[in-house]
Amino acid sequence: EYIKRLNKEEEEKHQKKLRQEASMRERQKEVKKFRELNERRMSRDRERLKQDEAQQMYKALLTEKIHDPDITWSEAKSKMSQDRRYKTPLTVSYTHLTLP
């Protein structure tokens, strides 16, 4: 009887340990998902900030270099390409913008 009770207690301890380990693995999965989601959000926000900065830089370049509203795009591009900001990676993707 004493041995049976010891075996039962050992089995209960073992089952409890298994449940704790399973619970810990589940929590780790949840934390990993949460971190990945936050990383994606932060990455997306950083990208938006870069895009906004590029737009602002490009618009500033247009404003500073182009004073004649009747200038052609090729003339404007020629004027702007002389500025070092025109070739920065931030503004390269915004060379298709037009003045409002």
Residue frames as qw, qx, qy, qz and C-alpha x, y, z in Angstrom:
[[0.000, 0.886, 0.463, 0.000, 0.00, 0.00, 0.00],
 [0.314, -0.788, 0.113, 0.518, 2.81, 2.39, 0.87],
 [0.395, -0.153, 0.613, 0.667, 4.54, 1.64, -2.44],
 [0.225, 0.618, 0.678, 0.327, 1.30, 2.18, -4.36],
 [0.112, -0.937, -0.258, 0.208, 0.85, 5.55, -2.69],
 [0.374, -0.597, 0.349, 0.618, 4.44, 6.54, -3.52],
 [0.363, 0.159, 0.705, 0.588, 3.97, 5.49, -7.14],
 [0.103, 0.802, 0.572, 0.134, 0.75, 7.48, -7.32],
 [0.223, -0.889, -0.032, 0.399, 2.44, 10.57, -5.87],
 [0.403, -0.342, 0.536, 0.658, 5.33, 10.20, -8.27],
 [0.295, 0.439, 0.721, 0.448, 2.90, 9.85, -11.18],
 [0.017, -0.915, -0.395, 0.081, 1.02, 12.97, -10.05],
 [0.316, -0.739, 0.217, 0.554, 4.28, 14.93, -9.79],
 [0.403, -0.050, 0.671, 0.621, 5.28, 13.72, -13.22],
 [0.197, 0.675, 0.655, 0.274, 1.91, 14.72, -14.74],
 [0.141, -0.928, -0.185, 0.290, 2.12, 18.14, -13.07],
 [0.378, -0.526, 0.418, 0.637, 5.60, 18.66, -14.48],
 [0.352, 0.258, 0.724, 0.534, 4.40, 17.68, -17.96],
 [0.072, 0.852, 0.514, 0.066, 1.52, 20.17, -17.73],
 [0.264, -0.846, 0.053, 0.461, 3.87, 22.92, -16.58],
 [0.402, -0.260, 0.581, 0.658, 6.25, 22.23, -19.46],
 [0.263, 0.521, 0.706, 0.402, 3.38, 22.24, -21.96],
 [0.071, -0.928, -0.336, 0.146, 2.10, 25.48, -20.49],
 [0.351, -0.678, 0.265, 0.589, 5.57, 27.00, -20.73],
 [0.380, 0.053, 0.676, 0.630, 5.92, 25.98, -24.38],
 [0.141, 0.746, 0.616, 0.211, 2.52, 27.47, -25.17],
 [0.191, -0.916, -0.117, 0.332, 3.45, 30.73, -23.47],
 [0.411, -0.425, 0.458, 0.663, 6.74, 30.85, -25.36],
 [0.324, 0.389, 0.697, 0.508, 4.84, 30.45, -28.64],
 [0.006, -0.897, -0.442, -0.003, 2.53, 33.31, -27.68],
 [0.322, -0.795, 0.128, 0.498, 5.45, 35.56, -26.76],
 [0.436, -0.124, 0.602, 0.658, 7.24, 34.72, -30.00],
 [0.226, 0.636, 0.647, 0.356, 4.11, 35.56, -32.03],
 [0.153, -0.936, -0.251, 0.194, 3.70, 38.82, -30.13],
 [0.399, -0.611, 0.319, 0.605, 7.32, 39.81, -30.73],
 [0.398, 0.150, 0.672, 0.606, 7.14, 38.97, -34.42],
 [0.104, 0.811, 0.549, 0.174, 3.98, 41.04, -34.79],
 [0.245, -0.907, -0.039, 0.341, 5.62, 43.99, -33.04],
 [0.464, -0.345, 0.491, 0.651, 8.75, 43.65, -35.17],
 [0.325, 0.451, 0.662, 0.503, 6.65, 43.72, -38.35],
 [0.044, -0.924, -0.381, 0.002, 4.78, 46.79, -37.12],
 [0.362, -0.778, 0.163, 0.487, 7.97, 48.61, -36.19],
 [0.468, -0.065, 0.599, 0.646, 9.54, 47.72, -39.51],
 [0.211, 0.676, 0.607, 0.361, 6.49, 49.01, -41.37],
 [0.181, -0.946, -0.199, 0.180, 6.54, 52.22, -39.31],
 [0.458, -0.535, 0.353, 0.616, 10.25, 52.73, -40.01],
 [0.401, 0.244, 0.650, 0.598, 9.59, 52.28, -43.72],
 [0.063, 0.861, 0.480, 0.154, 6.78, 54.83, -43.62],
 [0.319, -0.860, 0.031, 0.397, 9.06, 57.31, -41.87],
 [0.472, -0.238, 0.525, 0.668, 11.72, 56.80, -44.52],
 [0.283, 0.535, 0.646, 0.465, 9.15, 57.37, -47.25],
 [0.101, -0.941, -0.316, 0.066, 7.87, 60.52, -45.58],
 [0.419, -0.683, 0.238, 0.549, 11.42, 61.80, -45.18],
 [0.445, 0.051, 0.619, 0.645, 12.16, 61.07, -48.84],
 [0.162, 0.759, 0.562, 0.288, 9.03, 62.89, -49.96],
 [0.235, -0.932, -0.120, 0.248, 9.87, 65.91, -47.83],
 [0.476, -0.469, 0.408, 0.622, 13.44, 65.95, -49.09],
 [0.390, 0.295, 0.658, 0.573, 12.33, 65.66, -52.70],
 [0.043, 0.878, 0.457, 0.137, 9.71, 68.38, -52.35],
 [0.342, -0.834, 0.075, 0.427, 12.27, 70.66, -50.70],
 [0.481, -0.178, 0.550, 0.660, 14.63, 69.99, -53.59],
 [0.264, 0.597, 0.624, 0.429, 11.90, 70.85, -56.10],
 [0.136, -0.942, -0.295, 0.086, 11.01, 74.01, -54.21],
 [0.420, -0.712, 0.225, 0.517, 14.61, 75.17, -53.95],
 [0.419, -0.173, 0.619, 0.641, 15.70, 74.37, -57.50],
 [0.158, 0.450, 0.705, 0.525, 12.61, 74.99, -59.61],
 [0.010, 0.433, 0.302, -0.849, 11.28, 78.55, -59.67],
 [0.321, 0.208, -0.411, -0.827, 9.72, 78.68, -63.13],
 [0.651, 0.145, 0.604, -0.435, 6.30, 76.97, -63.23],
 [0.754, 0.569, -0.036, -0.326, 6.55, 76.51, -67.01],
 [0.047, -0.610, 0.777, 0.150, 9.80, 74.55, -66.96],
 [0.829, 0.151, -0.451, -0.294, 9.85, 71.18, -68.69],
 [0.904, -0.411, 0.112, -0.044, 10.53, 68.01, -66.78],
 [0.859, 0.229, -0.067, 0.453, 13.84, 67.39, -68.56],
 [0.198, 0.692, -0.210, 0.662, 15.04, 70.91, -67.67],
 [0.601, -0.660, 0.177, -0.414, 13.90, 70.49, -64.08],
 [0.978, -0.166, 0.021, 0.121, 15.56, 67.10, -63.85],
 [0.660, 0.465, -0.162, 0.568, 18.78, 68.57, -65.20],
 [0.109, -0.730, 0.243, -0.629, 18.74, 71.35, -62.60],
 [0.771, -0.526, 0.181, -0.312, 17.97, 69.00, -59.76],
 [0.971, 0.065, -0.113, 0.200, 20.49, 66.36, -60.78],
 [0.400, 0.619, -0.342, 0.583, 23.26, 68.85, -60.08],
 [0.457, -0.620, 0.344, -0.536, 22.29, 68.79, -56.41],
 [0.162, 0.295, -0.925, 0.177, 23.79, 65.99, -54.31],
 [0.479, 0.050, 0.632, -0.607, 20.44, 65.33, -52.62],
 [0.710, 0.341, -0.212, -0.578, 18.93, 64.26, -55.93],
 [0.620, 0.322, -0.712, -0.076, 21.01, 61.10, -56.00],
 [0.260, -0.294, 0.771, -0.502, 20.41, 60.01, -52.40],
 [0.116, -0.147, -0.975, -0.122, 18.59, 56.69, -52.02],
 [0.139, 0.471, 0.650, -0.580, 15.73, 58.44, -50.27],
 [0.334, 0.593, 0.025, -0.732, 14.86, 60.72, -53.15],
 [0.013, 0.219, -0.820, -0.529, 15.56, 58.39, -56.06],
 [0.079, 0.363, 0.927, 0.052, 12.20, 56.67, -55.64],
 [0.117, 0.746, 0.482, -0.443, 10.36, 60.01, -55.68],
 [0.158, -0.278, 0.409, 0.855, 11.62, 61.42, -58.96],
 [0.018, 0.400, 0.792, 0.461, 8.19, 60.67, -60.48],
 [0.070, -0.686, -0.555, 0.466, 6.41, 63.23, -58.24],
 [0.233, 0.556, 0.331, 0.726, 4.99, 66.33, -59.84],
 [0.035, -0.008, -0.333, 0.942, 4.39, 69.72, -58.36],
 [0.122, 0.560, 0.778, -0.256, 0.83, 70.30, -57.11]]
